[in-house]
Amino acid sequence: MQSTEKRLPATMRALELQTYDQPLEALKVVEKPLPLPGPGQILVRMHAAPVNPSDLMFLHGKYGVQKPLPVVPGWEGSGVVVAAGGGLRAQALVGRRVACAATNTHDGTWAEYLVTSAENCLPLLPHVSTLRGAAMLVNPLTAWALVDMARCNQHSALVQTAAASALGAMIRRLAYRAGLTVINVVRREEQVAQLRDQGAQYVLNSTDPHFESRLREWSQRLGAKLAFDAVAGEMPGRLLQTMPHGTQVIIYGALAGDICPIDPSVFIFKQQQITGFWLVDWLRQQGVVSQMRTAFTIQRLFNTELRTGVRAAVPLEQAVRALRLYTQNMSEGKILLLPGMC
């Protein structure tokens, strides 16, 4: 095993999930044996790891992947590669700062060290700090993929829900860069003012009694037949009922935590469509060259269109309190866990 450190520790601190029931109470800081990388894998000394909505879904056992318990959560983060288990790509990363993603089968990023595939790592460019590089993958890649889908399918306008989120801001800025008009849907009146202060022209509050009529008017006038939805629950049905004939709603999140009741008449008489988007599947469909080109493009935009606000950075011992803070208002900025901080 190639390593940059003469002697690696025998153990590491990690935030471990004991059960999918009442997950916040089941998160404990524990001491675990240091994992060692196998062929094609690397060992990352973690610097920071964000909390994303996908992490919250995982904690509740509702994500697309359930790992055997106990397990360390966390889907992405950043750090320095300190060892490789073999293979040219893995060995080439030793000593490099990277943004990294956890595998679907092993412990995640909320720990002092992470073993993952070399293919799940992206070397950070000099202008991207290791701290901010922790949120390099999930949100920026999702925003890029969704807006690219809109552009490639020649849409001129789109609707997005959860528009006040960090990901919503990225979609809005990328869409503007691509010449697309965005109708932004939020759920509080202060978020309407916030987005308008940021330059958004079309903003709607989904709790307003005139929401459907205004969305119908704007989407018809602007020709918006595509919607990106992070809320689920009743929202996809409301969008399909209101938007023009032939609209496609792409669901990429489930913030509402409810099932989606949808009137089948929208499919029969309006030929509406509803599909899902999972970043993992999208990445699988991209070739290696396309993945690398997209990854470096994203880094070039990381301090502009794809910038991420950080609300707080805390040690593992404060993770449960930070998670509660995050769930109360996800639009305030990212919560970063710092595994190396005590």
Secondary structure, 3 states (H helix, E strand, C coil): CEECCCCCCCEEEEEEECCCCCCCCCEEEEEEECCCCCCCEEEEEEEEEECCHHHHHHHCCCCCCCCCCCECCCCEEEEEEEEECCCHHHHHCCCCEEEEECCCCCCCCCECEEEEEHHHEEECCCCCCCCHHHHCCHHHHHHHHHHHHHHHCCCCEEEECCCCCHHHHHHHHHHHHCCCEEEEEECCHHHHHHHHHCCCCEEEECCCCCHHHHHHHHHHHHCCCEEEECCCCCHHHHHHHHCCCCCEEEECCCCCCCCCCCCCHHHHCCCCEEEECCHHHHHHHCCHHHHHHHHHHHHHCCCCCCCCCEEEEEEHHHHHHHHHHHHHCHHHCEEEEECCCC
